[in-house]
Amino acid sequence: MKLIINDKLFTDNTSELEKDSIFVISKQNTQYKDIAINGGFKTILAEELKNYMDMSSIKVIGITGTNGKTTTATTIYNILLSLGYKVALQGTRGFFINEIQVEEYSLTTPVQLGNFANIQKAIQNDCEFFIMEVSSHAIEQKRVQGLDFALKIHTNITRDHLDYHKTIEEYIRIKNLFLSDESKKLINIDDKVVKYNPINAFTYSLENSSDYKVNKYKFEDGMKVEFLYKNKNYTFFSKMMGIFNIYNLIASISAVHILTNRNLEDICKILKNFGSVSGRVEVVSLKPLVIVDFAHTPDGMEEVLKSFPNKEIICVFGAGGNRDSAKRPLMGQVAQKYSKHIIVTSDNPRFEEPKAIIEDILAGIDDKSNVLVEENRVEALRKAIEMTNSNSVVLVLGKGDEATQIIGDKKFPFSDKDEILKLLK
């Protein structure tokens, strides 16, 4: 990765070094620093890049959490754009500058040089805000070191990425590490495992007392939500569904208010115009009702499934290969708790046998009388649609707006949404 600042080349790859360039040392490449030093090149730590770039014109917002990062980041981005600001957004869905997608899907959080390179592009496009998703991998690998955050946002911490972090305790510790400094931060105070530095902390909630406290809500063609801020009530409407999205939206409203000090009524009004975020409780069809979502953890699945208490749920899902296998039976348990019909299928098996992954999921389901196994994901979608009646909802979980299916080390074009629309034709 290369970055040019004031005609000076910075790189984290020794093969890209050339006359007068600077080698950027990170946790990922520290073993190569001697090659650069012995070659006569100057070296700096990645977090020192901020000393070479003028970032005074842009505010960096970092969002961490197991679920809700993408929806919250995208909603903040859309509100700020609607308020007339120039904004960049970097995350799971790609890199966007002022409503234009400039990069496709990538890592949730790039390596340090990638973050600085994208911030530089945002500054060159006169952006006042740079919104980024911050993954647990990025925190542990120090990919966000050197960035001064105008606001850090926490959505929630539940089980995920235990294939990497090994224990839930370590995963929680890493997530909380991001919230341990004195920078401005916005915390979901209802999260039972969050720990944070209270200096410069703002809070939001549905259950506990907080700065931005949701008092009432109802779901009817979306949601109507009332919240309290400094003894005054405010209301917002959204086409989104689910209690988890109330958290995402109150976090977004609060964040924009903290960052801009704009009138809360004006911020709330803007929300009414937004639909769902692509691949996040996205309604693909109304008749039959078919929804796709990215939920790929037991907690994420439960949040989506429990949002349709008056519907007969047909749940289609699988689990990723070469990832935390202990969550698979738990996902099966959650699906059984809420669903009338379950179709277990394949979802990015990578180097594992899809059948073995499916068996792990089935181990968590006691009563298999309403369970169908269909390894072929297109066939699974077709069978789910065939089961529908006027009171059903098909919830297709796990992939969201991913555009590929990963088998081995190859990516094959596959989109749940596209396949559903083809079947409905």
NORZINOR-V627207 format. One record per residue. N is the residue number from 1. SS is DSSP state (alpha for helix, beta for strand, coil for the rest). PSI is psi as a letter, one per 20 degrees, with the letter a starting at -180 (999 if undefined). Layout:
N|SS|PSI  N|SS|PSI
This chain:
1|coil|p  2|beta|q  3|beta|p  4|beta|p  5|beta|p  6|coil|l  7|coil|j  8|beta|p  9|beta|p  10|beta|p  11|beta|q  12|coil|j  13|coil|o  14|alpha|h  15|alpha|i  16|alpha|i  17|coil|p  18|coil|r  19|coil|p  20|coil|j  21|coil|r  22|beta|p  23|beta|p  24|beta|o  25|beta|p  26|coil|r  27|coil|h  28|coil|h  29|coil|j  30|alpha|h  31|alpha|i  32|alpha|j  33|alpha|h  34|alpha|h  35|alpha|g  36|alpha|g  37|alpha|g  38|alpha|h  39|coil|j  40|coil|j  41|coil|q  42|beta|q  43|beta|q  44|beta|q  45|beta|q  46|alpha|h  47|alpha|i  48|alpha|i  49|alpha|h  50|alpha|i  51|alpha|i  52|coil|i  53|coil|p  54|coil|o  55|coil|j  56|coil|i  57|coil|i  58|coil|q  59|beta|p  60|beta|p  61|beta|p  62|beta|p  63|beta|p  64|beta|q  65|coil|r  66|coil|g  67|coil|q  68|coil|i  69|alpha|g  70|alpha|g  71|alpha|g  72|alpha|g  73|alpha|g  74|alpha|h  75|alpha|g  76|alpha|g  77|alpha|g  78|alpha|g  79|alpha|g  80|alpha|g  81|alpha|g  82|alpha|h  83|coil|i  84|coil|j  85|coil|q  86|coil|p  87|beta|q  88|beta|q  89|beta|p  90|beta|p  91|beta|b  92|coil|h  93|coil|i  94|beta|a  95|beta|p  96|beta|q  97|beta|o  98|coil|l  99|coil|j  100|beta|p  101|beta|o  102|beta|i  103|beta|q  104|coil|a  105|coil|q  106|coil|a  107|coil|q  108|coil|g  109|coil|o  110|coil|r  111|coil|r  112|alpha|g  113|alpha|h  114|alpha|h  115|alpha|g  116|alpha|h  117|alpha|g  118|alpha|h  119|alpha|h  120|alpha|g  121|alpha|g  122|alpha|g  123|alpha|g  124|alpha|h  125|coil|k  126|coil|k  127|coil|p  128|coil|i  129|beta|q  130|beta|o  131|beta|p  132|beta|q  133|beta|p  134|coil|o  135|coil|r  136|alpha|h  137|alpha|g  138|alpha|h  139|alpha|g  140|alpha|h  141|coil|j  142|coil|k  143|coil|i  144|coil|j  145|coil|q  146|coil|i  147|coil|p  148|coil|o  149|beta|p  150|beta|h  151|beta|p  152|beta|p  153|beta|p  154|beta|p  155|coil|g  156|coil|r  157|coil|o  158|coil|a  159|coil|p  160|coil|q  161|coil|k  162|alpha|i  163|alpha|h  164|alpha|g  165|alpha|i  166|coil|g  167|coil|q  168|alpha|h  169|alpha|g  170|alpha|h  171|alpha|g  172|alpha|g  173|alpha|g  174|alpha|g  175|alpha|g  176|alpha|h  177|alpha|h  178|coil|h  179|coil|j  180|coil|i  181|coil|a  182|coil|j  183|coil|r  184|coil|p  185|beta|q  186|beta|o  187|beta|p  188|beta|n  189|coil|i  190|coil|i  191|coil|o  192|coil|i  193|coil|j  194|coil|p  195|coil|p  196|coil|r  197|coil|o  198|coil|i  199|coil|p  200|coil|k  201|beta|p  202|beta|q  203|beta|q  204|beta|q  205|beta|r  206|coil|h  207|coil|g  208|coil|r  209|coil|p  210|coil|r  211|coil|g  212|beta|n  213|beta|o  214|beta|p  215|beta|g  216|beta|q  217|beta|q  218|beta|q  219|beta|p  220|coil|o  221|coil|l  222|coil|b  223|beta|q  224|beta|p  225|beta|p  226|beta|p  227|beta|r  228|beta|p  229|beta|p  230|coil|l  231|coil|j  232|beta|p  233|beta|q  234|beta|q  235|beta|q  236|beta|q  237|beta|q  238|beta|q  239|coil|i  240|coil|r  241|coil|q  242|coil|q  243|alpha|h  244|alpha|h  245|alpha|h  246|alpha|g  247|alpha|g  248|alpha|g  249|alpha|h  250|alpha|h  251|alpha|g  252|alpha|g  253|alpha|g  254|alpha|g  255|alpha|g  256|alpha|h  257|alpha|g  258|alpha|g  259|alpha|h  260|alpha|i  261|coil|k  262|coil|r  263|coil|p  264|alpha|h  265|alpha|g  266|alpha|h  267|alpha|g  268|alpha|h  269|alpha|h  270|alpha|h  271|alpha|h  272|coil|h  273|coil|i  274|coil|q  275|coil|a  276|coil|r  277|coil|q  278|coil|p  279|coil|j  280|coil|o  281|coil|l  282|beta|p  283|beta|o  284|beta|h  285|beta|q  286|coil|h  287|coil|n  288|coil|q  289|beta|o  290|beta|p  291|beta|p  292|beta|q  293|beta|q  294|coil|i  295|coil|p  296|coil|j  297|coil|r  298|alpha|g  299|alpha|g  300|alpha|g  301|alpha|g  302|alpha|g  303|alpha|h  304|alpha|g  305|alpha|h  306|coil|i  307|coil|i  308|coil|l  309|coil|h  310|coil|j  311|coil|q  312|beta|o  313|beta|p  314|beta|o  315|beta|p  316|beta|p  317|beta|r  318|coil|b  319|coil|q  320|coil|q  321|coil|q  322|coil|k  323|coil|a  324|coil|o  325|coil|h  326|coil|i  327|alpha|i  328|alpha|g  329|alpha|h  330|alpha|h  331|alpha|h  332|alpha|g  333|alpha|g  334|alpha|g  335|alpha|g  336|alpha|h  337|alpha|h  338|alpha|i  339|coil|q  340|coil|h  341|beta|q  342|beta|p  343|beta|o  344|beta|p  345|coil|a  346|coil|q  347|coil|o  348|coil|m  349|coil|i  350|beta|c  351|coil|j  352|coil|q  353|coil|p  354|alpha|h  355|alpha|h  356|alpha|h  357|alpha|g  358|alpha|g  359|alpha|h  360|alpha|g  361|alpha|g  362|alpha|h  363|coil|h  364|coil|i  365|coil|o  366|coil|g  367|coil|o  368|coil|j  369|coil|h  370|coil|k  371|beta|p  372|beta|p  373|beta|p  374|coil|n  375|coil|h  376|coil|o  377|alpha|h  378|alpha|g  379|alpha|h  380|alpha|g  381|alpha|g  382|alpha|g  383|alpha|h  384|alpha|g  385|alpha|h  386|alpha|h  387|coil|i  388|coil|q  389|coil|a  390|coil|i  391|coil|j  392|beta|q  393|beta|p  394|beta|o  395|beta|o  396|beta|o  397|beta|q  398|coil|g  399|coil|h  400|coil|c  401|coil|k  402|coil|q  403|coil|j  404|beta|r  405|beta|p  406|beta|o  407|beta|p  408|coil|c  409|coil|j  410|beta|q  411|beta|p  412|beta|p  413|beta|p  414|coil|p  415|coil|p  416|alpha|g  417|alpha|g  418|alpha|g  419|alpha|h  420|alpha|g  421|alpha|h  422|alpha|g  423|alpha|h  424|alpha|h  425|coil|999
